[in-house]
Structures are given as C-alpha cells and as structure tokens.
C-alpha cells in the first residue's frame, strides 16, 4: 500500500477503481512527467449521489462532499495512469466547476472538498493552484466537476 493510500485509509477511504469515461476521452493521460486528469464527476459506483444546482437543489455542504468525491475519483484516475500513487510528486493545479444557482457565490468553499482531500492525501505535494468557477450546467446535471494536473517521478 502506498503512503498516499495509507493517509486515505486514516480517513476511511479506499481508492476505488477508475471511473469509466462517459464520453470519448481517457480518465488521465501521461505526457512525460505530467499527468492530465480529465474532469471527474462525483460518481460513486457509477451513480451520481445528487443532481442540480448548488444553492438551489443542492446545499453548499452537500456540494463540498461531492467535490471531495471528485477528489477521490481524481486519485483513482492517477493510480490507474501511473500505478503507484507515491510516484506523484505534485498536484499542480485543480480546475473546479460548480453548477450554481444565479445567486450562489460559494464556489471556492465547495471546491475545498477536493483541495483539502488532496492536501491530506499527498501532504505538501498536494498543495496546488486552483480555480473555482460557476457554471450554468454540467454533464449529467452533476453539481460539481473537478479536473487536475499532476507531476510524477
């Protein structure tokens, strides 16, 4: 078990299998020492736990947990792409997208669900640059989607 998986186990998290793509793309692509992780939805066993807009059908607290699940799915995609998660030397950037009701402005707090999880899992190497953007709608009516760029040894 990798050190990253040991840290996740402390939180009661087991790295799941990679989420199969819902369209024509790869979950992650390795180019040299860079891994580009496609946008991950908060799928659990192939299902979305919630749909709709944050600030309307979905609370900010629920969306935080959904972003955390996106982070788990990012880790699964990384593991699928590089094998050993301890090869990850840096999570460089996250792109966070939040399907938001018109008056919802808490996108950064929602995406903290993924950021805080990756920080815990990868330690200092999990500290990253990030964007948190409102979107009118996301694929499958998911409330949250997160993508990532990571470096590996």
C-alpha positions as CSV (number, residue, x, y, z in Angstrom):
1,X,0.0,0.0,0.0
2,X,1.4,3.4,-0.9
3,X,1.9,6.2,1.6
4,X,-0.9,8.1,-0.1
5,X,-3.3,5.2,0.3
6,X,-2.3,4.9,4.0
7,X,-3.2,8.5,4.5
8,X,-6.5,8.0,2.8
9,X,-7.2,4.9,4.9
10,X,-6.8,7.2,8.0
11,X,-9.9,8.9,6.6
12,X,-11.7,5.7,6.0
13,X,-11.2,6.0,2.2
14,X,-10.2,3.1,-0.1
15,X,-9.1,4.2,-3.6
16,X,-11.9,2.9,-5.9
17,X,-11.4,1.6,-9.5
18,X,-11.1,4.4,-12.0
19,X,-14.4,5.8,-13.2
20,X,-15.1,4.8,-16.8
21,X,-15.3,7.7,-19.2
22,X,-18.9,8.9,-20.0
23,X,-17.8,10.1,-23.5
24,X,-14.8,9.9,-25.9
25,X,-11.8,10.6,-23.6
26,X,-9.3,9.0,-21.3
27,X,-9.6,9.4,-17.5
28,X,-6.0,10.5,-17.4
29,X,-3.1,11.0,-19.9
30,X,0.6,10.9,-19.0
31,X,2.8,13.1,-21.1
32,X,6.4,12.9,-19.9
33,X,6.3,13.7,-16.2
34,X,2.9,15.4,-16.4
35,X,-0.5,13.7,-15.8
36,X,-3.6,15.4,-17.1
37,X,-6.7,14.1,-15.3
38,X,-10.0,14.6,-17.1
39,X,-12.8,16.3,-15.3
40,X,-14.1,13.9,-12.7
41,X,-17.7,13.8,-11.6
42,X,-18.7,12.7,-8.1
43,X,-19.7,9.3,-9.3
44,X,-20.0,6.5,-6.7
45,X,-20.4,3.0,-8.0
46,X,-21.5,4.5,-11.4
47,X,-24.1,6.8,-9.9
48,X,-24.4,10.5,-9.1
49,X,-25.4,10.9,-5.4
50,X,-27.1,14.2,-6.3
51,X,-28.0,16.4,-9.3
52,X,-29.0,20.0,-9.7
53,X,-27.7,23.4,-8.9
54,X,-25.7,24.4,-5.8
55,X,-27.6,27.0,-3.9
56,X,-31.0,25.6,-5.1
57,X,-31.4,21.8,-5.1
58,X,-28.0,21.1,-3.6
59,X,-26.6,22.8,-0.4
60,X,-23.1,24.1,-0.2
61,X,-22.3,21.4,2.4
62,X,-23.6,18.6,0.1
63,X,-21.6,20.1,-2.8
64,X,-18.4,20.1,-0.6
65,X,-18.8,16.4,-0.1
66,X,-19.4,15.9,-3.8
67,X,-16.2,17.8,-4.6
68,X,-14.5,15.5,-2.1
69,X,-15.7,12.6,-4.1
70,X,-14.4,14.2,-7.3
71,X,-11.0,14.3,-5.5
72,X,-11.3,10.6,-4.7
73,X,-12.0,9.9,-8.3
74,X,-9.0,12.1,-9.4
75,X,-6.8,9.9,-7.1
76,X,-8.3,6.8,-8.8
77,X,-7.5,8.2,-12.2
78,X,-4.0,9.0,-11.1
79,X,-3.5,5.5,-9.8
80,X,-4.8,4.0,-13.0
81,X,-2.5,6.1,-15.0
82,X,0.8,5.7,-13.0
83,X,0.3,2.6,-10.9
84,X,1.9,3.7,-7.6
85,X,0.4,6.9,-6.1
86,X,3.8,7.6,-4.4
87,X,5.1,8.5,-7.8
88,X,3.0,11.7,-7.7
89,X,5.4,14.5,-6.8
90,X,3.0,17.4,-7.1
91,X,-0.7,18.1,-7.6
92,X,0.0,21.3,-9.6
93,X,-3.5,22.6,-10.5
94,X,-7.2,21.8,-10.0
95,X,-10.0,23.2,-12.1
96,X,-13.2,23.2,-10.2
97,X,-16.6,23.7,-11.8
98,X,-19.8,24.3,-9.8
99,X,-23.3,24.2,-11.3
100,X,-24.6,27.2,-9.5
101,X,-27.9,28.9,-8.8
102,X,-27.7,32.5,-10.1
103,X,-27.1,34.0,-6.6
104,X,-24.7,31.3,-5.3
105,X,-21.2,32.7,-4.8
106,X,-19.6,30.0,-2.6
107,X,-17.7,28.1,-5.4
108,X,-14.3,28.3,-3.6
109,X,-15.8,26.7,-0.4
110,X,-17.3,23.9,-2.5
111,X,-14.1,23.0,-4.3
112,X,-12.3,23.0,-0.9
113,X,-13.8,19.5,-0.7
114,X,-11.4,18.3,-3.3
115,X,-8.5,20.5,-2.4
116,X,-8.5,19.6,1.3
117,X,-8.7,15.8,0.5
118,X,-5.7,16.0,-2.0
119,X,-3.7,18.1,0.6
120,X,-4.3,15.4,3.2
121,X,-3.6,12.5,0.8
122,X,-0.4,14.0,-0.8
123,X,0.9,16.2,2.1
124,X,2.9,19.2,0.8
125,X,2.9,17.7,-2.7
126,X,-0.9,18.1,-2.6
127,X,-0.8,21.9,-2.2
128,X,-1.9,23.3,-5.6
129,X,-3.0,26.2,-7.7
130,X,-6.7,26.2,-8.4
131,X,-9.7,27.8,-10.0
132,X,-13.3,27.5,-8.8
133,X,-15.8,28.6,-11.5
134,X,-19.6,28.8,-11.6
135,X,-21.3,27.1,-14.5
136,X,-24.9,27.2,-15.6
137,X,-25.0,23.4,-16.1
138,X,-22.5,20.5,-16.0
139,X,-22.6,17.0,-17.6
140,X,-25.4,14.7,-16.4
141,X,-26.7,17.6,-14.3
142,X,-23.9,17.0,-11.8
143,X,-23.4,19.8,-9.3
144,X,-19.6,19.6,-9.3
145,X,-16.8,18.6,-11.6
146,X,-13.0,18.8,-10.9
147,X,-10.0,18.2,-13.2
148,X,-6.3,18.1,-12.3
149,X,-2.8,18.4,-13.5
150,X,-0.1,16.5,-11.6
151,X,3.6,15.7,-11.9
152,X,5.1,12.3,-11.4
153,X,8.6,10.9,-10.9
